[in-house]
Structures are given as structure tokens and as C-alpha cells.
Amino acid sequence: MFDNNINHYVLKVELAKCFGNLGTVFLAQHLPTRQHVAVKKFLVEDLKNDISYVMDEAKHLREFDHPNILCYHTAFVHHLDLYFVLPLMCYGSCRDTMANYFETGFPEPILVCILRDILQGLVYLHWKGYIHRSIRASHVFLNETRAVLGGFRVCTSFLGEGKRIRNLHELPPHSVKSLNWLAPEVLAQNLTGYTEKSDVYSLAITVYELANGLEPFSNITTTLMLTEKMKGGYLPMLLDASTIPSEEVVLAQSAEAKSNEAAAASMRQIYASRQFTDALHKFAEQCSESDPKNRPSASALTSHPVFKQVSHTNIREQF
């Protein structure tokens, strides 16, 4: 349906930067079908040593076929530009949606719908023999009916020569921006290594991010964050009436609120006026266990009680 002729695409509006600002995402229209799509555009010269990661992501997306995994329609080169044509996710990433509509986090029914969809994609990914290694709000995209998982440039297989590799050991490339979401066993870089359960930990940290509207661990230094993860110490929490901290802690967790006490007080009032279910609290706690042996697998989580509230609904019905 979607061809490789650049003249058949009208790039209308820049939506976002991607891939460490090396690429640009546009709202575009495919003229023969009159359908709106998203187009990722890269200048090949700018990619240099990173082009292998762009091509790896494209290879992975071609291998996957699941409604909760981001796909692409086609890819082609025109002059010195590399183009990817993808389905249009009208709300953008979860990070974009929070910035535009839900500054203090998603309401629980929407959050759980998103979580259910991410988890379905993750179960499929692990079944195919892959670990995502970069789950975070900015890599989850929304349209009117579902959430899909993207951001596959550091995705890797735990299969080798047709057999399962027991554990992986290498730190994901370009991981500096994802340190806050990475599991302790990934950061430890020891002989034990890590498995696909590291994605479950990242999912838990993403739950805190989606619930609170705040980047996890943003209130502490990177060194302290690493130390706390290694010893199984400080973790983010779901901010509601049962956990609301002092005004000083809320102030510290939001860079925007640091210089605005009124904003901090307003945020605290919102957090204190809501209550997440016990099921959601338990889900986040179980998935953020520092010892991966104590974490459930992605497939086991699909039957968690938290999903009973959204068993017959989708994102559109919750907005």
C-alpha cells in the first residue's frame, strides 16, 4: 500500500526529534491513499557510526508482528536521506501525552490500559527470544485505541545458534539516558548477568513514571541512584493519599517545581486527593524487586488482578 516514492509523501508538521536528536519525525500524508502517516527522516551523514543501530531497529521491527509492537510500512533512501514510514500514533509517546494532558500522571484506568498493552507486547517479544532493554514512557506510543512499544535500537536477542543464551552481560549501547529505568542486574555488570526479567523491572519504573508524571530517580544523583539500586534501597513510589510525602520531597522530585513553591503545593494537593488501587501498588512493588528471582515473568503478569478493571475496555473509552 505504501510505496518508496518520496514524491508521494507530503511532510506537513514536525512532531518530534528521535534517536538522540539525529532524526526527525513528521506528520505526513501519503498522496495515493490520502492516509496520514508518521515519517522518520535521517540524514545519513549525521548518523555516522550510529547507522547500524538505526538499521538494527528496522530489522527488529520487520521481524515482529504484534498489535502492541510498533511496526513500519516501508523504508527507503532518497538522495542522502533515510526515510521510515510508520503508522501515525495520534497522541505521540506517553511522555508527550503527559506533558500535554496529564502533568501529574495518567488516571489509573488509562494507565492500566497502557500497561496491559505494553505487557502483551513484552510477552510476545520475550517469546520471540528478545529483550527490549529500553522500556520507558518515551518509548510507548498511543493512538485512540491502544498503546504500542517502540524504541528498539538496543533490543537484543537472548538466542544464539538456535539455543537460549542463559544470561546476557553487556550494558546496552547508548544507555546513559536510560540508566534510571535499567534493572540492578543490568547495571551490576557482573558474572551473573541478566535475563528478560530485567524488562519487568524497567516496566515497574515506567509504571511509576506514568502514574506520577515524573521521571523516576530524577531527584537524586546518578551515583546515588546506582548505589541505591545495587543495595536494593530507595525506589520511586506511586504518589497518592496513602504515600504522599512531605512538601519538600515533592518539591525535590520535580525540577519544574523546585523554583515554584506554589506549583509544588498544587502537585501535592493533586497527589493527596487521589488513591491508586492496592492491586496497582502491588503490581509495581512485585515488578521492582531488586532480585530478579523474586520478580514475576511478563507472561505471569498478564493474569494480575490489576487488569480486571480494564478487561473489556480500551484507551479510547477511558479518555
C-alpha positions in Angstrom: 0.0 0.0 0.0 2.8 2.4 0.9 5.4 2.9 -1.7 9.0 4.1 -1.8 8.5 7.2 -3.9 9.3 10.3 -1.8 7.1 12.4 -4.1 4.1 10.5 -2.9 4.6 11.8 0.7 3.8 15.4 1.9 5.7 16.2 5.1 3.4 18.5 6.9 4.4 19.2 10.5 7.5 18.2 12.6 6.2 16.1 15.5 9.4 15.3 17.4 13.1 14.5 17.4 14.2 10.9 17.8 17.3 8.8 18.1 19.2 11.3 20.3 18.1 14.2 18.0 19.7 12.6 15.0 16.3 12.0 13.4 13.1 14.0 12.9 9.5 12.6 13.0 7.0 14.3 10.7 3.2 14.1 10.3 2.9 13.2 6.6 0.2 12.3 4.1 0.6 9.5 1.6 -1.0 11.1 -1.5 -2.1 7.9 -3.4 -4.1 6.7 -0.4 -4.7 10.1 1.3 -3.8 8.4 4.6 -1.9 10.2 7.3 1.3 8.5 8.5 4.4 9.3 10.5 7.7 9.6 8.7 11.1 9.4 10.4 13.8 11.2 8.4 17.5 10.8 9.0 20.4 12.5 7.2 22.7 9.5 6.6 25.8 11.7 7.0 24.7 12.6 10.5 24.3 9.0 11.6 28.0 8.0 11.0 28.7 5.2 13.5 25.1 5.1 14.7 23.6 3.9 11.4 24.0 0.3 12.4 21.6 0.9 15.4 19.0 2.5 13.0 19.2 -0.5 10.7 19.1 -2.9 13.7 15.8 -1.2 14.8 14.4 -1.5 11.3 15.4 -5.2 11.2 13.7 -5.9 14.5 10.5 -4.2 13.5 10.4 -6.2 10.3 10.7 -9.4 12.3 7.9 -8.5 14.8 4.2 -8.8 14.0 2.0 -7.9 17.0 -0.6 -5.2 17.6 1.3 -3.8 20.6 4.7 -3.6 18.9 5.4 -0.6 16.7 5.7 -1.6 13.0 6.8 0.3 9.9 5.2 0.3 6.5 8.3 0.8 4.4 11.8 2.3 4.4 13.8 3.9 1.6 16.7 6.2 0.8 16.3 9.3 -1.2 19.5 11.3 -2.1 21.3 11.4 1.3 18.2 11.0 3.4 16.9 7.8 5.0 13.1 7.5 5.5 10.9 5.2 7.5 7.1 5.3 7.0 5.2 4.3 10.2 1.6 4.2 11.4 0.6 7.6 12.9 0.2 7.3 16.7 -2.0 10.4 17.2 -1.2 11.0 20.8 2.6 10.6 20.4 4.6 9.0 23.2 3.3 8.6 26.7 5.9 11.2 27.7 4.4 13.6 25.1 0.8 12.8 26.3 1.7 13.5 30.0 3.4 16.8 29.0 0.3 17.9 27.1 -2.6 16.5 29.1 -1.6 14.6 32.3 1.2 16.5 34.1 0.8 14.6 37.3 0.4 11.2 35.7 -2.3 9.2 34.0 -5.6 8.3 35.8 -5.4 4.7 36.8 -7.9 3.3 34.2 -5.9 4.8 31.3 -2.6 3.8 33.0 -3.7 0.2 33.4 -4.9 0.0 29.7 -1.5 1.2 28.7 0.2 -1.2 31.0 -1.9 -4.2 29.7 -1.0 -3.3 26.1 2.8 -2.9 26.9 2.7 -6.2 28.7 1.1 -8.0 25.8 3.8 -6.7 23.5 6.5 -7.6 26.0 5.2 -11.2 26.3 5.4 -11.5 22.5 8.9 -10.0 22.5 10.2 -12.5 25.1 8.5 -15.4 23.3 10.4 -14.4 20.2 13.7 -14.5 22.2 14.3 -10.8 22.6 15.0 -8.4 25.5 13.9 -4.8 24.9 16.4 -3.1 27.3 14.9 0.4 27.0 11.3 0.4 28.3 10.3 3.9 29.3 7.4 6.4 28.8 9.1 8.0 25.8 9.2 4.6 24.0 5.5 3.8 24.5 3.2 5.3 21.8 -0.5 5.9 21.9 -3.3 6.1 19.4 -7.1 6.2 20.1 -7.4 2.5 20.9 -4.1 1.1 22.1 -0.5 1.5 23.3 2.4 0.1 21.3 6.0 -0.4 22.3 8.8 1.2 20.3 12.4 2.3 20.9 14.0 -0.9 19.7 17.5 0.3 18.8 19.2 -1.5 21.8 16.8 -4.5 21.6 18.8 -7.8 21.6 18.3 -11.5 21.3 19.0 -14.0 24.0 19.2 -16.8 21.5 22.4 -17.9 19.9 22.8 -20.5 17.2 19.2 -21.6 17.8 19.7 -22.0 21.5 18.9 -19.9 24.5 21.8 -17.9 26.0 21.3 -18.3 29.7 22.2 -14.8 30.7 23.4 -11.6 28.9 26.2 -9.4 30.3 26.8 -6.4 28.2 25.5 -3.0 29.0 23.1 -1.7 26.3 24.7 0.8 23.9 23.6 4.4 24.3 22.3 3.5 27.8 23.3 6.8 29.6 19.8 8.2 29.1 18.1 5.0 30.2 20.1 4.4 33.4 17.1 5.3 35.6 15.0 2.6 34.1 17.6 -0.2 33.9 17.4 -3.1 36.3 20.1 -3.5 39.0 21.4 -6.7 37.5 22.0 -4.9 34.1 23.9 -2.1 35.9 25.9 -4.5 38.1 27.9 -5.8 35.1 28.9 -8.9 37.0 29.3 -12.6 36.0 25.7 -13.4 36.9 24.4 -11.2 34.0 20.7 -10.6 33.3 17.7 -12.1 31.6 14.4 -10.9 30.1 13.2 -10.2 33.7 15.3 -7.0 33.5 12.5 -5.7 31.2 10.0 -6.4 34.0 11.9 -4.1 36.4 12.0 -1.4 33.7 8.3 -1.9 33.3 7.8 -1.2 37.0 9.9 2.0 36.8 7.8 3.0 33.8 4.6 2.5 35.9 5.9 4.9 38.5 6.7 7.4 35.7 3.2 7.0 34.1 1.5 7.3 37.4 3.3 10.3 38.8 4.2 12.3 35.6 7.8 12.4 36.9 10.9 10.9 35.5 12.0 8.2 38.1 15.0 8.9 40.2 15.3 12.5 38.8 15.5 13.8 42.4 18.8 12.1 43.2 22.3 12.0 41.6 23.2 9.2 39.1 25.8 7.9 41.6 23.3 7.7 44.4 20.7 6.1 42.1 23.2 3.4 41.1 24.2 2.8 44.8 20.5 2.5 45.9 19.7 0.1 43.1 22.7 -2.1 43.9 21.8 -2.4 47.5 18.0 -2.7 46.9 17.3 0.6 48.7 15.4 3.7 47.6 12.7 3.2 44.9 10.1 5.6 43.5 6.6 5.2 44.7 3.1 5.7 43.4 2.1 9.2 44.8 -1.3 9.1 46.2 -3.2 9.7 49.5 -1.5 6.6 51.0 2.1 7.5 50.2 2.2 11.3 49.8 5.5 12.6 51.1 6.3 15.9 52.6 6.1 19.0 50.5 9.9 19.1 50.5 10.1 15.7 48.8 7.5 16.5 46.2 9.4 19.8 45.6 12.6 17.8 45.1 11.1 15.3 42.7 10.0 17.9 40.2 12.7 20.1 38.5 9.9 22.4 37.4 8.5 22.8 40.9 11.9 23.4 42.5 11.7 27.1 41.8 7.9 27.4 42.3 6.6 26.5 45.7 3.0 27.2 44.5 3.4 24.6 41.8 4.7 22.1 44.4 1.8 22.7 46.7 -0.6 22.3 43.8 1.0 19.0 42.8 0.9 17.8 46.4 -2.8 18.6 46.6 -3.5 16.6 43.4 -1.4 13.6 44.6 -3.1 13.7 48.1 -6.6 13.8 46.6 -6.3 10.5 44.6 -5.9 6.9 45.6 -4.5 4.1 43.4 -5.8 0.6 44.0 -3.9 -1.9 46.1 -3.6 -4.0 43.0 -1.6 -1.3 41.2 0.6 -0.7 44.2 1.3 -4.5 44.5 2.0 -4.8 40.8 4.6 -2.1 40.9 6.2 -3.5 44.0 6.4 -7.0 42.7 7.9 -5.9 39.4 10.5 -3.7 41.0 12.0 -6.4 43.3 15.8 -5.9 43.2 16.4 -9.7 43.0 15.2 -10.9 39.6 14.4 -14.3 41.0 11.6 -12.7 43.0 10.1 -10.9 40.0 7.3 -12.5 38.0 7.7 -13.1 34.3 5.9 -10.9 31.8 3.6 -13.8 30.9 2.7 -14.4 34.6 1.8 -10.8 35.0 -0.9 -10.9 32.3 -3.2 -12.5 34.9 -2.5 -10.0 37.6 -5.6 -8.7 39.5 -4.9 -5.1 38.4 -6.1 -5.9 34.9 -9.6 -7.0 36.0 -10.8 -3.3 35.9 -9.9 -3.0 32.1 -10.8 -6.5 30.9 -13.4 -5.2 28.5 -12.2 -1.7 27.6 -9.6 0.2 25.6 -7.8 3.6 25.8 -10.4 5.4 23.7 -13.2 4.6 26.2 -11.1 5.8 29.1 -10.2 9.3 27.7 
